[in-house]
Amino acid sequence: MGRTLALDPGSRRIGVAVSDETGLVARGIETLAARKDPAALHQEIAELARRYDIERILVGLPRHMDGREGEGAEAARKLAEACASVTGLPVILWDERLSTKGAERLLIEADLSRERRRRIIDRQAAQWILQSYLDQRRGPAS
């Protein structure tokens, strides 16, 4: 299957996760500053793609519960286009509904402090998005 890099774009930060080589497990790896120079940000993403030998990039697409695109959808689409251009890799827009809420719930259950949750929530949300993609690609358990 090859490795997948997932991005959870936000107005201030972009969570980053990567899959293992088998495409079974997602792992949050870091958080990037979204407000930096766009060219520098895109190069940083390209470097991550090279470092982890990525075959595809997944970008979270914000949607409302009724399926309409949410706030930030246009920015996510622009990020996806830039990632495709700078890396030459296929980029998939993926529904990110409830990713941040789900990630936050897991971190609360893990009894992490509010400060620790704030520092890692973005990469955990990217991990949540990527894991949902990997699980769907694998199909129903036999």
Secondary structure as UniProt FT lines:
FT   STRAND          3..9
FT   STRAND          13..19
FT   TURN            21..22
FT   STRAND          26..33
FT   TURN            34..35
FT   HELIX           38..51
FT   TURN            52..53
FT   STRAND          54..61
FT   TURN            65..66
FT   TURN            71..72
FT   HELIX           73..87
FT   STRAND          91..95
FT   TURN            97..98
FT   HELIX           99..109
FT   TURN            110..111
FT   HELIX           114..138
//
